């Protein structure tokens, strides 16, 4: 479903601030595969996600989604292929609009707009059912402005909105990093349920080693713009945090404070 072929990206080339963020990275995700990405600061984990989403073009290499080469497409042209949840809970929703209005925008993504009434009764019941699955009480607050929600509620809503149209690939960019541990666990629980129910191919960047181990069926570790460790299936289930630290140190990586504290 997602194939990354030999992509490279260097920022500020030819200057004193030159930084090779991605160094000949290749990665293939099968349909329905849930891959977590771990690494220290500057390892390239967020860079690879931004490359896939089209935030900026890569220097060399190609990105293919479900057989279509999207390497030459801009970020907005790639939007129909992806659902994305960002690290900042304030991103991905319209704060001054109601919950149901935000969901209506998400459900109409890629469709032609008309002058019909914004949310009809049938849609409202569908949204209510989806919100109820989050177990956050949002189904009773559908006419509340999204800006009044907590960070965890907002991330859970953004997750629903990102998957309503069933994207080819779901991109989760440290989407629980700004939340407290209890709220983060609830959002991750919702993530697992949504991904499994919809059989979504998912790429989740995280700094939390426990989360990287406990979620998804595949894990990759990055350092200095390269993939240094790739594990899946039963081998991944047997992993411990100590194993990841050992692998990271073997590759000469520097464990960041965020990784250590997690």
JOURKA-V379705 format. One record per pair of residues at least 12 apart in sequence whose C-alpha atoms are under 10 Angstrom apart, sorted by sequence separation. I is the first residue (numbers start at 1). GAP is how many residues later the second one is. If there is no record, write none. Layout:
BEGIN
I;GAP
I;GAP
END
This chain:
BEGIN
8;12
9;12
10;12
37;12
51;12
52;12
93;12
127;12
128;12
175;12
176;12
204;12
218;12
219;12
220;12
8;13
9;13
10;13
52;13
58;13
65;13
93;13
105;13
128;13
159;13
175;13
203;13
218;13
219;13
8;14
9;14
57;14
58;14
104;14
105;14
125;14
128;14
202;14
205;14
217;14
218;14
219;14
245;14
7;15
8;15
9;15
57;15
66;15
104;15
124;15
127;15
138;15
203;15
204;15
205;15
217;15
218;15
229;15
245;15
6;16
7;16
8;16
9;16
54;16
57;16
65;16
103;16
104;16
107;16
136;16
137;16
159;16
175;16
203;16
216;16
217;16
218;16
6;17
7;17
8;17
53;17
54;17
56;17
57;17
65;17
101;17
136;17
158;17
216;17
217;17
218;17
219;17
6;18
7;18
8;18
52;18
53;18
54;18
56;18
57;18
100;18
101;18
124;18
138;18
217;18
218;18
229;18
5;19
6;19
7;19
25;19
52;19
54;19
55;19
56;19
100;19
104;19
134;19
138;19
156;19
172;19
213;19
217;19
218;19
228;19
229;19
241;19
4;20
5;20
6;20
7;20
22;20
51;20
53;20
54;20
55;20
103;20
104;20
107;20
136;20
155;20
156;20
196;20
216;20
217;20
219;20
228;20
4;21
5;21
6;21
21;21
22;21
23;21
53;21
54;21
55;21
103;21
136;21
155;21
195;21
215;21
216;21
4;22
5;22
20;22
21;22
22;22
53;22
54;22
134;22
214;22
215;22
228;22
229;22
3;23
4;23
5;23
19;23
21;23
22;23
25;23
52;23
53;23
54;23
55;23
100;23
101;23
104;23
134;23
152;23
155;23
188;23
192;23
213;23
214;23
221;23
228;23
3;24
4;24
20;24
21;24
51;24
53;24
54;24
100;24
103;24
152;24
155;24
191;24
192;24
212;24
213;24
2;25
3;25
4;25
21;25
22;25
50;25
53;25
54;25
131;25
151;25
170;25
213;25
214;25
223;25
228;25
2;26
3;26
21;26
22;26
52;26
53;26
101;26
131;26
134;26
152;26
185;26
188;26
189;26
213;26
214;26
221;26
222;26
1;27
2;27
3;27
21;27
100;27
103;27
130;27
133;27
151;27
152;27
156;27
184;27
188;27
213;27
221;27
224;27
1;28
2;28
53;28
99;28
100;28
103;28
151;28
152;28
155;28
156;28
159;28
213;28
223;28
224;28
1;29
2;29
22;29
53;29
80;29
131;29
150;29
151;29
155;29
166;29
175;29
176;29
177;29
210;29
212;29
222;29
223;29
224;29
1;30
52;30
53;30
79;30
80;30
130;30
152;30
153;30
156;30
157;30
160;30
164;30
170;30
171;30
172;30
173;30
174;30
175;30
176;30
177;30
210;30
211;30
223;30
224;30
1;31
2;31
53;31
79;31
100;31
130;31
152;31
156;31
159;31
160;31
163;31
167;31
169;31
170;31
171;31
172;31
173;31
174;31
175;31
176;31
177;31
209;31
210;31
213;31
222;31
223;31
1;32
99;32
151;32
152;32
155;32
156;32
159;32
163;32
166;32
168;32
169;32
170;32
171;32
172;32
173;32
174;32
176;32
209;32
212;32
127;33
150;33
151;33
152;33
153;33
154;33
156;33
166;33
167;33
168;33
169;33
170;33
171;33
172;33
173;33
174;33
208;33
209;33
127;34
130;34
152;34
153;34
156;34
160;34
164;34
166;34
167;34
168;34
169;34
170;34
171;34
172;34
174;34
210;34
9;35
26;35
28;35
31;35
49;35
152;35
156;35
159;35
163;35
166;35
167;35
176;35
209;35
22;36
24;36
25;36
26;36
27;36
28;36
29;36
30;36
159;36
209;36
22;37
23;37
24;37
26;37
28;37
127;37
163;37
9;38
100;38
9;39
99;39
100;39
103;39
8;40
99;40
102;40
7;41
100;41
101;41
9;42
99;42
100;42
101;42
8;43
98;43
99;43
100;43
101;43
102;43
4;44
7;44
98;44
99;44
100;44
101;44
102;44
7;45
98;45
99;45
100;45
101;45
97;46
98;46
99;46
100;46
4;47
9;47
97;47
98;47
99;47
4;48
9;48
10;48
11;48
96;48
97;48
98;48
99;48
3;49
8;49
9;49
10;49
95;49
96;49
97;49
98;49
207;49
209;49
210;49
2;50
8;50
9;50
10;50
95;50
96;50
97;50
98;50
99;50
136;50
207;50
208;50
209;50
7;51
8;51
9;51
94;51
95;51
96;51
135;51
207;51
208;51
209;51
211;51
7;52
8;52
9;52
94;52
95;52
96;52
106;52
109;52
134;52
207;52
208;52
209;52
210;52
7;53
8;53
93;53
94;53
95;53
109;53
134;53
206;53
207;53
208;53
209;53
6;54
7;54
8;54
93;54
95;54
103;54
106;54
107;54
207;54
208;54
5;55
6;55
7;55
99;55
102;55
103;55
106;55
107;55
109;55
110;55
134;55
135;55
207;55
5;56
6;56
7;56
90;56
102;56
105;56
106;56
107;56
108;56
109;56
134;56
4;57
5;57
6;57
90;57
103;57
104;57
106;57
107;57
108;57
133;57
134;57
4;58
5;58
99;58
103;58
106;58
107;58
3;59
4;59
5;59
95;59
102;59
103;59
106;59
134;59
3;60
4;60
89;60
90;60
104;60
133;60
134;60
2;61
3;61
4;61
89;61
90;61
93;61
103;61
133;61
2;62
3;62
89;62
92;62
93;62
1;63
2;63
3;63
88;63
89;63
91;63
92;63
1;64
2;64
3;64
89;64
90;64
91;64
93;64
1;65
2;65
3;65
4;65
89;65
90;65
92;65
93;65
1;66
2;66
3;66
88;66
89;66
92;66
1;67
2;67
4;67
88;67
89;67
91;67
92;67
87;68
89;68
90;68
93;68
86;69
89;69
92;69
85;70
92;70
85;71
85;72
86;72
85;73
86;73
84;74
85;74
83;75
84;75
85;75
83;76
85;76
83;77
84;77
85;77
83;78
84;78
85;78
83;79
84;79
82;80
83;80
82;81
83;81
177;81
181;81
83;82
82;83
83;83
84;83
81;84
82;84
83;84
80;85
81;85
82;85
83;85
84;85
85;85
86;85
87;85
88;85
80;86
81;86
82;86
83;86
84;86
85;86
86;86
87;86
88;86
89;86
80;87
81;87
82;87
83;87
84;87
85;87
86;87
87;87
88;87
89;87
79;88
80;88
81;88
82;88
83;88
84;88
85;88
86;88
87;88
88;88
89;88
80;89
81;89
82;89
83;89
84;89
85;89
86;89
87;89
88;89
89;89
85;90
86;90
87;90
88;90
89;90
84;91
85;91
86;91
87;91
88;91
87;92
66;102
65;103
66;103
65;104
53;116
52;117
53;118
84;118
87;118
52;119
82;119
83;119
84;119
85;119
87;119
82;120
84;120
50;121
49;122
49;123
50;123
49;124
46;126
46;127
45;128
46;128
45;129
34;135
37;135
32;136
33;136
34;136
36;136
37;136
31;137
32;137
37;137
31;138
29;140
49;154
49;155
49;156
48;157
34;158
46;158
45;159
46;159
45;160
46;160
34;161
45;161
33;162
34;162
45;162
32;163
33;163
32;164
34;165
2;166
32;166
33;166
34;166
35;166
36;166
37;166
38;166
39;166
40;166
41;166
1;167
2;167
32;167
33;167
34;167
35;167
36;167
37;167
38;167
39;167
40;167
1;168
31;168
32;168
33;168
34;168
35;168
36;168
37;168
38;168
39;168
31;169
32;169
33;169
34;169
35;169
36;169
37;169
38;169
39;169
31;170
32;170
33;170
34;170
35;170
36;170
37;170
38;170
39;170
30;171
31;171
36;171
37;171
38;171
29;172
30;172
37;172
29;173
36;173
38;173
29;174
38;174
48;174
36;175
37;175
38;175
45;175
36;176
37;176
45;176
35;177
36;177
44;177
45;177
48;177
36;178
43;178
44;178
45;178
47;178
48;178
36;179
43;179
44;179
45;179
35;180
36;180
42;180
43;180
44;180
45;180
34;181
35;181
36;181
37;181
38;181
39;181
40;181
41;181
42;181
43;181
44;181
45;181
34;182
35;182
36;182
37;182
38;182
39;182
40;182
41;182
42;182
43;182
44;182
45;182
33;183
34;183
35;183
36;183
37;183
38;183
39;183
40;183
41;183
42;183
43;183
44;183
33;184
34;184
35;184
36;184
37;184
38;184
39;184
40;184
43;184
32;185
33;185
34;185
35;185
36;185
37;185
38;185
39;185
39;186
39;188
29;189
38;189
39;189
37;190
38;191
27;193
37;193
35;195
35;196
25;197
35;197
34;198
1;199
2;199
33;199
1;200
2;200
22;200
23;200
25;200
26;200
27;200
1;201
2;201
22;201
23;201
24;201
25;201
26;201
21;202
22;202
23;202
24;202
25;202
21;203
22;203
23;203
24;203
27;203
20;204
21;204
22;204
23;204
19;205
20;205
21;205
22;205
39;205
19;206
38;206
40;208
39;209
38;210
43;210
43;211
41;212
42;212
40;213
41;213
39;214
40;214
41;214
42;214
10;215
39;215
40;215
41;215
9;216
39;216
40;216
41;216
8;217
39;217
40;217
41;217
8;218
40;218
41;218
40;219
39;220
40;220
38;221
END
